[in-house]
Every structure is written in structure tokens, then in C-alpha cells.
Amino acid sequence: MSFELPKLNYAFDALEPNIDARTMEIHHDKHHAGYTSKLNAAIEGTDLDGKTIENILINLDKSNGAVRNNGGGYYNHSLFWEIMSPNGGGAPSGELADAITNAYGSFEAFKDAFSKAAATQFGSGWAWLCVLEGGKVEVCSTPNQDNPLMPGTGCGGTPILGLDVWEHAYYLNYQNRRPDYINAFFNVINWDEVSTRYAQGK
């Protein structure tokens, strides 16, 4: 069983002006497609063939660069597309909002912590909001295509929100202005989807 490039639930231009159509098209059709095909090539004929991406990453041999990089790239982007929406923005509600307030004191304080994690990730990588067993949430960041499911990343729990800070995710529109891209991301977050992932992950 090989992995397939997931379809977007919205048009390439649906997230404008926050994320431009050309970036979305290249990011999905070229970058994510590349991770997908290279992941399939890396696991073909191995004992990883047929396993879920989550199972592969949780039990990852991090010395296997092809699976680490392309498996991470496949999973990370699959999550990224789903936690954005043309009707996104605002703030979470319900249990997720309570968990964020309990962990950070307020939504604004969480936003600052997440933005800092994204802005200070040196080079390429991701910022994450994760849910731990019991429902506590935590912000962290990882380099390259690593993610919190992988062993030994310094992050814990299940990722429920992720922001791609590789330059290919924003450079056409924002050039070197990563903080502007991070601010714009909050306008397209699909908090309903993040809340669903929170409920499943806790």
C-alpha cells in the first residue's frame, strides 16, 4: 500500500491574501507530492510497507534519513492543509480554549509563545501545538521535517496544530518577513479541526 497525496479541501487561492495561490500550488503539487513519492520509494519492499504513517513515525529509526525526512514531510503537510480554512481565524472555544488558557494564561499569551517558537526556529522547520495524555497542551518546534511523533525530538504528545516555516511555505509572498507570515497564519487556522484533533489526542 502506497501513500497518496491528499487533496486540498479548498482552492489554491482560497487562503488569500494570507497565503497566496502560487505558493499553495507549488507547496502542495510539488513539495508535498515530492515527499509522498519519495516516502513510497523509501518503504517499498520493507517491513514499513503497509503501516500507517503514524506508526512509522512513532517507531522511527532516525538514522533512516529517507523515511525520516519524507515520512515527516508527508505527515506534516497532510496535517498543515487540514488545520487551515478560508473561514478560519478567530480563537478556539470549549475544551481546547480551556486547555490553552490553563497552559498559557490566555489565548494571547499562547499566540505569543507559538509565534516565538515559529520565528526562532533556526532555518527550516515547524512550530507545533501538541496535546499530551490527560489533555494538557504544549508549544514546541522541530527542525526540518521532524515532528513530535518521532522519538527524541524534544517535543511530546500528538501534534494538533503545525506551522511550516520552511522558506518554500512563504518566500514568494513574504520574502524574509517570516513574522508577517506567522501573523497571517492565525487568520486561516481552522480551530474546529484543531479542536477535533485535541479531543482525539487527549
CORTA-V627301 format. One record per residue. PSI is psi in radians with two decimals (* if undefined). Layout:
# CORTA-V627301
PSI + PSI
This chain:
# CORTA-V627301
2.17 + 2.71 + 2.57 + 2.54 + 2.08 + 2.51 + 2.61 + 2.59 + 0.13 + 2.89 + 2.78 + -0.59 + 0.10 + -0.40 + 0.06 + 2.63 + 0.05 + -0.78 + 2.15 + 2.74 + -0.72 + -0.74 + -0.79 + -0.75 + -0.84 + -0.74 + -0.80 + -0.94 + -0.40 + -1.06 + -0.95 + -0.67 + -0.66 + -0.78 + -0.68 + -0.85 + -0.62 + -0.58 + -0.81 + -0.71 + -0.63 + -0.51 + -0.18 + 2.21 + 0.10 + 3.07 + -0.08 + -0.32 + 2.19 + -0.18 + 2.76 + 2.75 + -0.61 + -0.77 + -0.71 + -0.78 + -0.67 + -0.61 + 0.45 + 2.37 + 1.82 + -0.19 + -0.22 + 1.52 + -0.64 + -0.76 + -0.69 + -0.89 + -0.81 + -0.58 + -0.76 + -0.78 + -0.67 + -0.90 + -0.83 + -0.79 + -0.61 + -0.69 + -0.77 + -0.83 + -0.65 + -0.44 + 0.25 + 2.67 + 2.56 + -0.41 + 0.40 + -2.93 + -2.97 + -2.51 + 2.75 + 2.90 + 3.09 + -2.53 + -0.68 + -0.76 + -0.72 + -0.73 + -0.70 + -0.75 + -0.72 + -0.64 + -0.62 + -0.13 + -0.56 + 2.86 + -0.68 + -0.68 + -0.67 + -0.79 + -0.72 + -0.76 + -0.76 + -0.77 + -0.68 + -0.73 + -0.69 + -0.71 + -0.54 + 0.00 + 1.94 + 2.24 + -2.55 + 2.60 + -2.81 + 2.60 + 2.51 + 2.61 + 2.15 + 2.68 + 2.32 + 2.89 + 2.34 + -0.24 + -0.05 + 2.55 + 2.75 + 2.42 + 2.43 + 3.13 + 2.74 + 2.65 + 2.77 + -2.23 + 0.35 + 2.75 + 2.95 + -0.29 + -0.47 + 2.54 + 2.48 + 0.47 + -0.17 + -0.06 + 2.71 + 2.93 + -2.87 + 2.19 + 2.30 + -0.22 + 2.28 + 2.48 + 2.14 + 2.07 + 0.37 + 2.56 + -0.52 + -0.30 + -0.29 + -0.16 + -0.55 + -0.65 + -0.67 + -0.12 + -2.13 + 0.20 + 1.11 + -0.74 + -0.58 + -0.70 + -0.73 + -0.78 + -0.72 + -0.58 + -0.64 + -0.30 + -0.22 + 0.09 + 2.27 + 1.56 + -0.42 + -0.77 + -0.72 + -0.69 + -0.68 + -0.77 + -0.60 + -0.82 + -0.67 + -0.59 + -0.44 + *
